């Protein structure tokens, strides 16, 4: 059974760290950072998705921009404990999720600004 690319890729994860990763290709502040010539993006993905499925799904979703995925790194984020201060409230946890850092070929970009 073939999965839809939108069931594999849930959303793009935009955080401060993800913004730094995305802008590494344009940065020239450090000699080591200059070596990072490939743009990257972070996505929230299905927990059972493989790296190959993620790469194909990203290429299908952004096929109008003609992007080429070079590498995919995945991270399973564990749930964190949360405490509530109100009387009688039980302690809980955040949800666990899986995120993927997708590296594109040089010259490929999914942002509208470029």
Jmol script that loads the backbone (N, CA, C; Angstrom):
load data "model"
ATOM      1  N   UNK A   1       0.835  -1.183   0.000  1.00  0.00           N
ATOM      2  CA  UNK A   1       0.000   0.000   0.000  1.00  0.00           C
ATOM      3  C   UNK A   1       0.883   1.250   0.000  1.00  0.00           C
ATOM      4  N   UNK A   2       0.630   2.137  -0.911  1.00  0.00           N
ATOM      5  CA  UNK A   2       1.427   3.348  -1.054  1.00  0.00           C
ATOM      6  C   UNK A   2       0.849   4.464  -0.190  1.00  0.00           C
ATOM      7  N   UNK A   3       1.718   5.115   0.571  1.00  0.00           N
ATOM      8  CA  UNK A   3       1.289   6.187   1.458  1.00  0.00           C
ATOM      9  C   UNK A   3       1.324   7.520   0.720  1.00  0.00           C
ATOM     10  N   UNK A   4       0.439   8.405   1.115  1.00  0.00           N
ATOM     11  CA  UNK A   4       0.441   9.760   0.592  1.00  0.00           C
ATOM     12  C   UNK A   4       1.633  10.513   1.199  1.00  0.00           C
ATOM     13  N   UNK A   5       2.272  11.403   0.440  1.00  0.00           N
ATOM     14  CA  UNK A   5       3.391  12.148   1.021  1.00  0.00           C
ATOM     15  C   UNK A   5       2.965  13.042   2.189  1.00  0.00           C
ATOM     16  N   UNK A   6       1.693  13.412   2.217  1.00  0.00           N
ATOM     17  CA  UNK A   6       1.205  14.271   3.301  1.00  0.00           C
ATOM     18  C   UNK A   6       0.913  13.492   4.582  1.00  0.00           C
ATOM     19  N   UNK A   7       0.850  12.157   4.512  1.00  0.00           N
ATOM     20  CA  UNK A   7       0.748  11.371   5.745  1.00  0.00           C
ATOM     21  C   UNK A   7       2.131  11.091   6.322  1.00  0.00           C
ATOM     22  N   UNK A   8       3.143  11.114   5.473  1.00  0.00           N
ATOM     23  CA  UNK A   8       4.524  10.909   5.941  1.00  0.00           C
ATOM     24  C   UNK A   8       5.071  12.208   6.527  1.00  0.00           C
ATOM     25  N   UNK A   9       4.933  13.318   5.787  1.00  0.00           N
ATOM     26  CA  UNK A   9       5.388  14.629   6.248  1.00  0.00           C
ATOM     27  C   UNK A   9       4.186  15.333   6.864  1.00  0.00           C
ATOM     28  N   UNK A  10       4.215  15.535   8.177  1.00  0.00           N
ATOM     29  CA  UNK A  10       3.088  16.178   8.855  1.00  0.00           C
ATOM     30  C   UNK A  10       3.155  17.694   8.732  1.00  0.00           C
ATOM     31  N   UNK A  11       4.324  18.281   9.001  1.00  0.00           N
ATOM     32  CA  UNK A  11       4.463  19.731   8.900  1.00  0.00           C
ATOM     33  C   UNK A  11       5.938  20.096   8.908  1.00  0.00           C
ATOM     34  N   UNK A  12       6.188  21.333   8.555  1.00  0.00           N
ATOM     35  CA  UNK A  12       7.551  21.844   8.644  1.00  0.00           C
ATOM     36  C   UNK A  12       7.742  22.379  10.050  1.00  0.00           C
ATOM     37  N   UNK A  13       8.851  22.068  10.669  1.00  0.00           N
ATOM     38  CA  UNK A  13       9.124  22.484  12.042  1.00  0.00           C
ATOM     39  C   UNK A  13      10.019  23.713  12.004  1.00  0.00           C
ATOM     40  N   UNK A  14       9.451  24.839  12.403  1.00  0.00           N
ATOM     41  CA  UNK A  14      10.200  26.083  12.371  1.00  0.00           C
ATOM     42  C   UNK A  14      10.483  26.511  13.807  1.00  0.00           C
ATOM     43  N   UNK A  15      11.730  26.327  14.193  1.00  0.00           N
ATOM     44  CA  UNK A  15      12.205  26.740  15.507  1.00  0.00           C
ATOM     45  C   UNK A  15      13.466  27.569  15.303  1.00  0.00           C
ATOM     46  N   UNK A  16      14.022  28.075  16.373  1.00  0.00           N
ATOM     47  CA  UNK A  16      15.245  28.867  16.256  1.00  0.00           C
ATOM     48  C   UNK A  16      16.393  28.013  15.716  1.00  0.00           C
ATOM     49  N   UNK A  17      16.497  26.798  16.198  1.00  0.00           N
ATOM     50  CA  UNK A  17      17.562  25.901  15.747  1.00  0.00           C
ATOM     51  C   UNK A  17      17.368  25.518  14.276  1.00  0.00           C
ATOM     52  N   UNK A  18      16.128  25.298  13.865  1.00  0.00           N
ATOM     53  CA  UNK A  18      15.856  24.971  12.473  1.00  0.00           C
ATOM     54  C   UNK A  18      16.170  26.140  11.556  1.00  0.00           C
ATOM     55  N   UNK A  19      15.936  27.360  12.020  1.00  0.00           N
ATOM     56  CA  UNK A  19      16.271  28.552  11.236  1.00  0.00           C
ATOM     57  C   UNK A  19      17.778  28.683  11.060  1.00  0.00           C
ATOM     58  N   UNK A  20      18.529  28.370  12.097  1.00  0.00           N
ATOM     59  CA  UNK A  20      19.989  28.406  12.001  1.00  0.00           C
ATOM     60  C   UNK A  20      20.465  27.381  10.982  1.00  0.00           C
ATOM     61  N   UNK A  21      19.906  26.178  11.019  1.00  0.00           N
ATOM     62  CA  UNK A  21      20.282  25.142  10.049  1.00  0.00           C
ATOM     63  C   UNK A  21      19.959  25.563   8.622  1.00  0.00           C
ATOM     64  N   UNK A  22      18.815  26.199   8.436  1.00  0.00           N
ATOM     65  CA  UNK A  22      18.401  26.610   7.101  1.00  0.00           C
ATOM     66  C   UNK A  22      19.297  27.707   6.548  1.00  0.00           C
ATOM     67  N   UNK A  23      19.818  28.572   7.418  1.00  0.00           N
ATOM     68  CA  UNK A  23      20.627  29.697   6.965  1.00  0.00           C
ATOM     69  C   UNK A  23      22.124  29.423   6.958  1.00  0.00           C
ATOM     70  N   UNK A  24      22.542  28.212   7.264  1.00  0.00           N
ATOM     71  CA  UNK A  24      23.977  27.897   7.267  1.00  0.00           C
ATOM     72  C   UNK A  24      24.589  28.039   5.884  1.00  0.00           C
ATOM     73  N   UNK A  25      23.840  27.731   4.842  1.00  0.00           N
ATOM     74  CA  UNK A  25      24.383  27.781   3.485  1.00  0.00           C
ATOM     75  C   UNK A  25      24.723  29.203   3.063  1.00  0.00           C
ATOM     76  N   UNK A  26      24.014  30.211   3.601  1.00  0.00           N
ATOM     77  CA  UNK A  26      24.249  31.601   3.211  1.00  0.00           C
ATOM     78  C   UNK A  26      25.204  32.322   4.151  1.00  0.00           C
ATOM     79  N   UNK A  27      25.525  31.729   5.290  1.00  0.00           N
ATOM     80  CA  UNK A  27      26.359  32.386   6.290  1.00  0.00           C
ATOM     81  C   UNK A  27      27.833  32.320   5.907  1.00  0.00           C
ATOM     82  N   UNK A  28      28.544  33.413   6.201  1.00  0.00           N
ATOM     83  CA  UNK A  28      29.981  33.452   5.934  1.00  0.00           C
ATOM     84  C   UNK A  28      30.746  33.955   7.149  1.00  0.00           C
ATOM     85  N   UNK A  29      30.174  33.802   8.328  1.00  0.00           N
ATOM     86  CA  UNK A  29      30.765  34.372   9.527  1.00  0.00           C
ATOM     87  C   UNK A  29      31.935  33.564  10.072  1.00  0.00           C
ATOM     88  N   UNK A  30      32.016  32.299   9.727  1.00  0.00           N
ATOM     89  CA  UNK A  30      32.999  31.425  10.336  1.00  0.00           C
ATOM     90  C   UNK A  30      33.587  30.529   9.253  1.00  0.00           C
ATOM     91  N   UNK A  31      34.851  30.191   9.365  1.00  0.00           N
ATOM     92  CA  UNK A  31      35.471  29.356   8.338  1.00  0.00           C
ATOM     93  C   UNK A  31      34.870  27.949   8.289  1.00  0.00           C
ATOM     94  N   UNK A  32      34.397  27.443   9.408  1.00  0.00           N
ATOM     95  CA  UNK A  32      33.799  26.113   9.437  1.00  0.00           C
ATOM     96  C   UNK A  32      32.364  26.136   8.903  1.00  0.00           C
ATOM     97  N   UNK A  33      31.683  27.247   9.127  1.00  0.00           N
ATOM     98  CA  UNK A  33      30.317  27.390   8.645  1.00  0.00           C
ATOM     99  C   UNK A  33      30.304  27.543   7.130  1.00  0.00           C
ATOM    100  N   UNK A  34      31.349  28.133   6.559  1.00  0.00           N
ATOM    101  CA  UNK A  34      31.434  28.312   5.111  1.00  0.00           C
ATOM    102  C   UNK A  34      31.407  26.977   4.366  1.00  0.00           C
ATOM    103  N   UNK A  35      31.819  25.906   5.037  1.00  0.00           N
ATOM    104  CA  UNK A  35      31.840  24.576   4.406  1.00  0.00           C
ATOM    105  C   UNK A  35      30.438  23.990   4.235  1.00  0.00           C
ATOM    106  N   UNK A  36      29.464  24.509   4.961  1.00  0.00           N
ATOM    107  CA  UNK A  36      28.085  24.023   4.881  1.00  0.00           C
ATOM    108  C   UNK A  36      27.391  24.710   3.708  1.00  0.00           C
ATOM    109  N   UNK A  37      27.523  24.157   2.521  1.00  0.00           N
ATOM    110  CA  UNK A  37      26.983  24.795   1.317  1.00  0.00           C
ATOM    111  C   UNK A  37      25.604  24.283   0.948  1.00  0.00           C
ATOM    112  N   UNK A  38      25.149  23.240   1.609  1.00  0.00           N
ATOM    113  CA  UNK A  38      23.855  22.664   1.252  1.00  0.00           C
ATOM    114  C   UNK A  38      22.769  23.156   2.195  1.00  0.00           C
ATOM    115  N   UNK A  39      21.617  23.585   1.659  1.00  0.00           N
ATOM    116  CA  UNK A  39      20.522  24.037   2.528  1.00  0.00           C
ATOM    117  C   UNK A  39      19.846  22.858   3.225  1.00  0.00           C
ATOM    118  N   UNK A  40      19.298  23.112   4.403  1.00  0.00           N
ATOM    119  CA  UNK A  40      18.624  22.076   5.188  1.00  0.00           C
ATOM    120  C   UNK A  40      17.273  22.585   5.662  1.00  0.00           C
ATOM    121  N   UNK A  41      16.365  21.646   5.939  1.00  0.00           N
ATOM    122  CA  UNK A  41      15.055  21.977   6.492  1.00  0.00           C
ATOM    123  C   UNK A  41      14.661  20.887   7.481  1.00  0.00           C
ATOM    124  N   UNK A  42      13.858  21.254   8.484  1.00  0.00           N
ATOM    125  CA  UNK A  42      13.425  20.314   9.518  1.00  0.00           C
ATOM    126  C   UNK A  42      11.922  20.090   9.371  1.00  0.00           C
ATOM    127  N   UNK A  43      11.512  18.813   9.387  1.00  0.00           N
ATOM    128  CA  UNK A  43      10.112  18.448   9.229  1.00  0.00           C
ATOM    129  C   UNK A  43       9.679  17.552  10.373  1.00  0.00           C
ATOM    130  N   UNK A  44       8.405  17.662  10.752  1.00  0.00           N
ATOM    131  CA  UNK A  44       7.770  16.744  11.686  1.00  0.00           C
ATOM    132  C   UNK A  44       7.204  15.615  10.843  1.00  0.00           C
ATOM    133  N   UNK A  45       7.594  14.366  11.121  1.00  0.00           N
ATOM    134  CA  UNK A  45       7.223  13.238  10.257  1.00  0.00           C
ATOM    135  C   UNK A  45       6.503  12.150  11.048  1.00  0.00           C
ATOM    136  N   UNK A  46       5.922  11.211  10.302  1.00  0.00           N
ATOM    137  CA  UNK A  46       5.246  10.064  10.905  1.00  0.00           C
ATOM    138  C   UNK A  46       6.266   9.211  11.651  1.00  0.00           C
ATOM    139  N   UNK A  47       5.881   8.666  12.785  1.00  0.00           N
ATOM    140  CA  UNK A  47       6.803   7.912  13.636  1.00  0.00           C
ATOM    141  C   UNK A  47       7.308   6.632  12.965  1.00  0.00           C
ATOM    142  N   UNK A  48       6.552   6.092  12.022  1.00  0.00           N
ATOM    143  CA  UNK A  48       6.955   4.844  11.363  1.00  0.00           C
ATOM    144  C   UNK A  48       7.601   5.066  10.001  1.00  0.00           C
ATOM    145  N   UNK A  49       7.823   6.308   9.603  1.00  0.00           N
ATOM    146  CA  UNK A  49       8.377   6.607   8.283  1.00  0.00           C
ATOM    147  C   UNK A  49       9.869   6.300   8.244  1.00  0.00           C
ATOM    148  N   UNK A  50      10.310   5.760   7.106  1.00  0.00           N
ATOM    149  CA  UNK A  50      11.730   5.489   6.906  1.00  0.00           C
ATOM    150  C   UNK A  50      12.383   6.686   6.218  1.00  0.00           C
ATOM    151  N   UNK A  51      13.714   6.686   6.175  1.00  0.00           N
ATOM    152  CA  UNK A  51      14.436   7.796   5.555  1.00  0.00           C
ATOM    153  C   UNK A  51      14.138   7.882   4.062  1.00  0.00           C
ATOM    154  N   UNK A  52      14.041   6.759   3.391  1.00  0.00           N
ATOM    155  CA  UNK A  52      13.735   6.754   1.953  1.00  0.00           C
ATOM    156  C   UNK A  52      12.334   7.301   1.688  1.00  0.00           C
ATOM    157  N   UNK A  53      11.362   6.902   2.519  1.00  0.00           N
ATOM    158  CA  UNK A  53       9.998   7.417   2.366  1.00  0.00           C
ATOM    159  C   UNK A  53       9.950   8.928   2.579  1.00  0.00           C
ATOM    160  N   UNK A  54      10.712   9.408   3.564  1.00  0.00           N
ATOM    161  CA  UNK A  54      10.743  10.840   3.847  1.00  0.00           C
ATOM    162  C   UNK A  54      11.339  11.598   2.664  1.00  0.00           C
ATOM    163  N   UNK A  55      12.434  11.093   2.110  1.00  0.00           N
ATOM    164  CA  UNK A  55      13.081  11.750   0.969  1.00  0.00           C
ATOM    165  C   UNK A  55      12.151  11.815  -0.234  1.00  0.00           C
ATOM    166  N   UNK A  56      11.473  10.713  -0.546  1.00  0.00           N
ATOM    167  CA  UNK A  56      10.548  10.695  -1.681  1.00  0.00           C
ATOM    168  C   UNK A  56       9.362  11.629  -1.449  1.00  0.00           C
ATOM    169  N   UNK A  57       8.858  11.657  -0.216  1.00  0.00           N
ATOM    170  CA  UNK A  57       7.706  12.507   0.097  1.00  0.00           C
ATOM    171  C   UNK A  57       8.062  13.991  -0.037  1.00  0.00           C
ATOM    172  N   UNK A  58       9.236  14.382   0.426  1.00  0.00           N
ATOM    173  CA  UNK A  58       9.656  15.787   0.321  1.00  0.00           C
ATOM    174  C   UNK A  58       9.827  16.167  -1.145  1.00  0.00           C
ATOM    175  N   UNK A  59      10.417  15.290  -1.934  1.00  0.00           N
ATOM    176  CA  UNK A  59      10.590  15.577  -3.361  1.00  0.00           C
ATOM    177  C   UNK A  59       9.249  15.664  -4.075  1.00  0.00           C
ATOM    178  N   UNK A  60       8.273  14.857  -3.664  1.00  0.00           N
ATOM    179  CA  UNK A  60       6.944  14.921  -4.284  1.00  0.00           C
ATOM    180  C   UNK A  60       6.203  16.188  -3.885  1.00  0.00           C
ATOM    181  N   UNK A  61       6.287  16.573  -2.618  1.00  0.00           N
ATOM    182  CA  UNK A  61       5.582  17.768  -2.144  1.00  0.00           C
ATOM    183  C   UNK A  61       6.149  19.023  -2.802  1.00  0.00           C
ATOM    184  N   UNK A  62       7.466  19.093  -2.943  1.00  0.00           N
ATOM    185  CA  UNK A  62       8.108  20.274  -3.516  1.00  0.00           C
ATOM    186  C   UNK A  62       8.591  20.029  -4.946  1.00  0.00           C
ATOM    187  N   UNK A  63       7.861  19.223  -5.717  1.00  0.00           N
ATOM    188  CA  UNK A  63       8.297  18.918  -7.073  1.00  0.00           C
ATOM    189  C   UNK A  63       8.213  20.127  -7.999  1.00  0.00           C
ATOM    190  N   UNK A  64       7.348  21.102  -7.702  1.00  0.00           N
ATOM    191  CA  UNK A  64       7.286  22.298  -8.540  1.00  0.00           C
ATOM    192  C   UNK A  64       8.525  23.179  -8.370  1.00  0.00           C
ATOM    193  N   UNK A  65       9.260  23.025  -7.249  1.00  0.00           N
ATOM    194  CA  UNK A  65      10.503  23.768  -7.040  1.00  0.00           C
ATOM    195  C   UNK A  65      11.724  22.962  -7.468  1.00  0.00           C
ATOM    196  N   UNK A  66      11.491  21.734  -7.916  1.00  0.00           N
ATOM    197  CA  UNK A  66      12.544  20.857  -8.432  1.00  0.00           C
ATOM    198  C   UNK A  66      13.701  20.693  -7.433  1.00  0.00           C
ATOM    199  N   UNK A  67      13.362  20.266  -6.221  1.00  0.00           N
ATOM    200  CA  UNK A  67      14.388  20.044  -5.205  1.00  0.00           C
ATOM    201  C   UNK A  67      14.898  18.605  -5.287  1.00  0.00           C
ATOM    202  N   UNK A  68      16.146  18.424  -4.888  1.00  0.00           N
ATOM    203  CA  UNK A  68      16.766  17.107  -4.854  1.00  0.00           C
ATOM    204  C   UNK A  68      17.258  16.869  -3.440  1.00  0.00           C
ATOM    205  N   UNK A  69      16.769  15.801  -2.801  1.00  0.00           N
ATOM    206  CA  UNK A  69      17.159  15.465  -1.434  1.00  0.00           C
ATOM    207  C   UNK A  69      18.453  14.660  -1.486  1.00  0.00           C
ATOM    208  N   UNK A  70      19.456  15.114  -0.733  1.00  0.00           N
ATOM    209  CA  UNK A  70      20.745  14.436  -0.688  1.00  0.00           C
ATOM    210  C   UNK A  70      20.816  13.477   0.508  1.00  0.00           C
ATOM    211  N   UNK A  71      20.331  13.932   1.677  1.00  0.00           N
ATOM    212  CA  UNK A  71      20.421  13.114   2.886  1.00  0.00           C
ATOM    213  C   UNK A  71      19.252  13.418   3.811  1.00  0.00           C
ATOM    214  N   UNK A  72      18.924  12.424   4.639  1.00  0.00           N
ATOM    215  CA  UNK A  72      17.875  12.577   5.653  1.00  0.00           C
ATOM    216  C   UNK A  72      18.406  12.030   6.973  1.00  0.00           C
ATOM    217  N   UNK A  73      18.334  12.839   8.015  1.00  0.00           N
ATOM    218  CA  UNK A  73      18.677  12.403   9.360  1.00  0.00           C
ATOM    219  C   UNK A  73      17.417  12.472  10.204  1.00  0.00           C
ATOM    220  N   UNK A  74      17.129  11.407  10.956  1.00  0.00           N
ATOM    221  CA  UNK A  74      15.913  11.376  11.766  1.00  0.00           C
ATOM    222  C   UNK A  74      16.256  11.353  13.249  1.00  0.00           C
ATOM    223  N   UNK A  75      15.354  11.933  14.037  1.00  0.00           N
ATOM    224  CA  UNK A  75      15.526  12.002  15.483  1.00  0.00           C
ATOM    225  C   UNK A  75      14.189  11.672  16.133  1.00  0.00           C
ATOM    226  N   UNK A  76      14.179  10.696  17.040  1.00  0.00           N
ATOM    227  CA  UNK A  76      12.994  10.393  17.831  1.00  0.00           C
ATOM    228  C   UNK A  76      13.080  11.188  19.131  1.00  0.00           C
ATOM    229  N   UNK A  77      12.162  12.123  19.311  1.00  0.00           N
ATOM    230  CA  UNK A  77      12.159  12.974  20.498  1.00  0.00           C
ATOM    231  C   UNK A  77      11.258  12.327  21.545  1.00  0.00           C
ATOM    232  N   UNK A  78      11.818  12.063  22.699  1.00  0.00           N
ATOM    233  CA  UNK A  78      11.076  11.414  23.775  1.00  0.00           C
ATOM    234  C   UNK A  78      10.181  12.416  24.493  1.00  0.00           C
ATOM    235  N   UNK A  79       9.116  11.921  25.132  1.00  0.00           N
ATOM    236  CA  UNK A  79       8.237  12.842  25.878  1.00  0.00           C
ATOM    237  C   UNK A  79       8.932  13.374  27.125  1.00  0.00           C
ATOM    238  N   UNK A  80       8.567  14.592  27.496  1.00  0.00           N
ATOM    239  CA  UNK A  80       9.120  15.214  28.701  1.00  0.00           C
ATOM    240  C   UNK A  80       8.032  15.298  29.758  1.00  0.00           C
ATOM    241  N   UNK A  81       8.430  15.197  31.017  1.00  0.00           N
ATOM    242  CA  UNK A  81       7.476  15.311  32.116  1.00  0.00           C
ATOM    243  C   UNK A  81       7.078  16.766  32.300  1.00  0.00           C
ATOM    244  N   UNK A  82       5.796  16.973  32.566  1.00  0.00           N
ATOM    245  CA  UNK A  82       5.262  18.303  32.844  1.00  0.00           C
ATOM    246  C   UNK A  82       4.560  18.265  34.191  1.00  0.00           C
ATOM    247  N   UNK A  83       4.731  19.313  34.965  1.00  0.00           N
ATOM    248  CA  UNK A  83       4.062  19.396  36.258  1.00  0.00           C
ATOM    249  C   UNK A  83       3.084  20.541  36.236  1.00  0.00           C
ATOM    250  N   UNK A  84       1.979  20.347  36.908  1.00  0.00           N
ATOM    251  CA  UNK A  84       0.962  21.395  37.020  1.00  0.00           C
ATOM    252  C   UNK A  84       0.942  21.900  38.453  1.00  0.00           C
ATOM    253  N   UNK A  85       0.738  23.179  38.591  1.00  0.00           N
ATOM    254  CA  UNK A  85       0.775  23.789  39.923  1.00  0.00           C
ATOM    255  C   UNK A  85      -0.577  23.827  40.608  1.00  0.00           C
ATOM    256  N   UNK A  86      -1.654  23.649  39.858  1.00  0.00           N
ATOM    257  CA  UNK A  86      -2.974  23.776  40.472  1.00  0.00           C
ATOM    258  C   UNK A  86      -3.270  22.596  41.401  1.00  0.00           C
ATOM    259  N   UNK A  87      -4.161  22.833  42.332  1.00  0.00           N
ATOM    260  CA  UNK A  87      -4.532  21.807  43.310  1.00  0.00           C
ATOM    261  C   UNK A  87      -5.247  20.643  42.626  1.00  0.00           C
ATOM    262  N   UNK A  88      -4.845  19.447  42.926  1.00  0.00           N
ATOM    263  CA  UNK A  88      -5.529  18.260  42.440  1.00  0.00           C
ATOM    264  C   UNK A  88      -5.202  17.875  41.001  1.00  0.00           C
ATOM    265  N   UNK A  89      -4.382  18.646  40.319  1.00  0.00           N
ATOM    266  CA  UNK A  89      -4.038  18.318  38.934  1.00  0.00           C
ATOM    267  C   UNK A  89      -2.950  17.248  38.920  1.00  0.00           C
ATOM    268  N   UNK A  90      -3.067  16.326  37.990  1.00  0.00           N
ATOM    269  CA  UNK A  90      -2.074  15.261  37.883  1.00  0.00           C
ATOM    270  C   UNK A  90      -0.933  15.696  36.973  1.00  0.00           C
ATOM    271  N   UNK A  91       0.224  15.130  37.235  1.00  0.00           N
ATOM    272  CA  UNK A  91       1.371  15.399  36.377  1.00  0.00           C
ATOM    273  C   UNK A  91       1.176  14.698  35.045  1.00  0.00           C
ATOM    274  N   UNK A  92       1.751  15.235  34.012  1.00  0.00           N
ATOM    275  CA  UNK A  92       1.570  14.659  32.687  1.00  0.00           C
ATOM    276  C   UNK A  92       2.867  14.634  31.904  1.00  0.00           C
ATOM    277  N   UNK A  93       2.726  14.386  30.602  1.00  0.00           N
ATOM    278  CA  UNK A  93       3.870  14.333  29.704  1.00  0.00           C
ATOM    279  C   UNK A  93       3.523  15.029  28.405  1.00  0.00           C
ATOM    280  N   UNK A  94       4.553  15.522  27.720  1.00  0.00           N
ATOM    281  CA  UNK A  94       4.359  16.017  26.365  1.00  0.00           C
ATOM    282  C   UNK A  94       4.331  14.814  25.424  1.00  0.00           C
ATOM    283  N   UNK A  95       3.909  15.029  24.199  1.00  0.00           N
ATOM    284  CA  UNK A  95       3.861  13.928  23.246  1.00  0.00           C
ATOM    285  C   UNK A  95       5.239  13.665  22.663  1.00  0.00           C
ATOM    286  N   UNK A  96       5.509  12.405  22.379  1.00  0.00           N
ATOM    287  CA  UNK A  96       6.725  12.033  21.665  1.00  0.00           C
ATOM    288  C   UNK A  96       6.488  12.264  20.179  1.00  0.00           C
ATOM    289  N   UNK A  97       7.551  12.614  19.456  1.00  0.00           N
ATOM    290  CA  UNK A  97       7.416  12.812  18.017  1.00  0.00           C
ATOM    291  C   UNK A  97       8.728  12.492  17.327  1.00  0.00           C
ATOM    292  N   UNK A  98       8.666  12.420  16.008  1.00  0.00           N
ATOM    293  CA  UNK A  98       9.842  12.143  15.197  1.00  0.00           C
ATOM    294  C   UNK A  98      10.058  13.308  14.257  1.00  0.00           C
ATOM    295  N   UNK A  99      11.297  13.792  14.189  1.00  0.00           N
ATOM    296  CA  UNK A  99      11.590  14.868  13.264  1.00  0.00           C
ATOM    297  C   UNK A  99      12.704  14.438  12.325  1.00  0.00           C
ATOM    298  N   UNK A 100      12.717  15.049  11.148  1.00  0.00           N
ATOM    299  CA  UNK A 100      13.706  14.718  10.127  1.00  0.00           C
ATOM    300  C   UNK A 100      14.403  15.982   9.670  1.00  0.00           C
ATOM    301  N   UNK A 101      15.737  15.926   9.618  1.00  0.00           N
ATOM    302  CA  UNK A 101      16.527  17.018   9.055  1.00  0.00           C
ATOM    303  C   UNK A 101      16.872  16.597   7.633  1.00  0.00           C
ATOM    304  N   UNK A 102      16.334  17.332   6.666  1.00  0.00           N
ATOM    305  CA  UNK A 102      16.496  16.987   5.251  1.00  0.00           C
ATOM    306  C   UNK A 102      17.535  17.918   4.641  1.00  0.00           C
ATOM    307  N   UNK A 103      18.560  17.321   4.028  1.00  0.00           N
ATOM    308  CA  UNK A 103      19.603  18.082   3.354  1.00  0.00           C
ATOM    309  C   UNK A 103      19.333  18.059   1.865  1.00  0.00           C
ATOM    310  N   UNK A 104      19.306  19.241   1.248  1.00  0.00           N
ATOM    311  CA  UNK A 104      19.037  19.361  -0.182  1.00  0.00           C
ATOM    312  C   UNK A 104      20.341  19.526  -0.952  1.00  0.00           C
ATOM    313  N   UNK A 105      20.280  19.289  -2.258  1.00  0.00           N
ATOM    314  CA  UNK A 105      21.439  19.495  -3.116  1.00  0.00           C
ATOM    315  C   UNK A 105      21.747  20.988  -3.195  1.00  0.00           C
ATOM    316  N   UNK A 106      22.992  21.315  -3.496  1.00  0.00           N
ATOM    317  CA  UNK A 106      23.391  22.713  -3.623  1.00  0.00           C
ATOM    318  C   UNK A 106      22.570  23.378  -4.720  1.00  0.00           C
ATOM    319  N   UNK A 107      22.010  24.520  -4.412  1.00  0.00           N
ATOM    320  CA  UNK A 107      21.165  25.228  -5.364  1.00  0.00           C
ATOM    321  C   UNK A 107      19.684  24.964  -5.184  1.00  0.00           C
ATOM    322  N   UNK A 108      19.314  23.892  -4.514  1.00  0.00           N
ATOM    323  CA  UNK A 108      17.911  23.598  -4.240  1.00  0.00           C
ATOM    324  C   UNK A 108      17.476  24.372  -3.004  1.00  0.00           C
ATOM    325  N   UNK A 109      16.239  24.874  -3.033  1.00  0.00           N
ATOM    326  CA  UNK A 109      15.729  25.613  -1.878  1.00  0.00           C
ATOM    327  C   UNK A 109      14.216  25.539  -1.903  1.00  0.00           C
ATOM    328  N   UNK A 110      13.597  25.382  -0.725  1.00  0.00           N
ATOM    329  CA  UNK A 110      12.141  25.303  -0.657  1.00  0.00           C
ATOM    330  C   UNK A 110      11.506  26.581  -0.169  1.00  0.00           C
ATOM    331  N   UNK A 111      12.315  27.533   0.307  1.00  0.00           N
ATOM    332  CA  UNK A 111      11.777  28.797   0.797  1.00  0.00           C
ATOM    333  C   UNK A 111      11.405  29.706  -0.347  1.00  0.00           C
ATOM    334  N   UNK A 112      10.348  30.507  -0.134  1.00  0.00           N
ATOM    335  CA  UNK A 112       9.878  31.426  -1.160  1.00  0.00           C
ATOM    336  C   UNK A 112      10.786  32.642  -1.299  1.00  0.00           C
ATOM    337  N   UNK A 113      11.554  32.941  -0.257  1.00  0.00           N
ATOM    338  CA  UNK A 113      12.391  34.137  -0.278  1.00  0.00           C
ATOM    339  C   UNK A 113      13.554  34.014  -1.254  1.00  0.00           C
ATOM    340  N   UNK A 114      13.987  32.813  -1.533  1.00  0.00           N
ATOM    341  CA  UNK A 114      15.156  32.632  -2.415  1.00  0.00           C
ATOM    342  C   UNK A 114      14.754  32.487  -3.863  1.00  0.00           C
TER     343      UNK A 114
END
end "model"
wireframe off; spacefill off
backbone 0.3
color backbone group
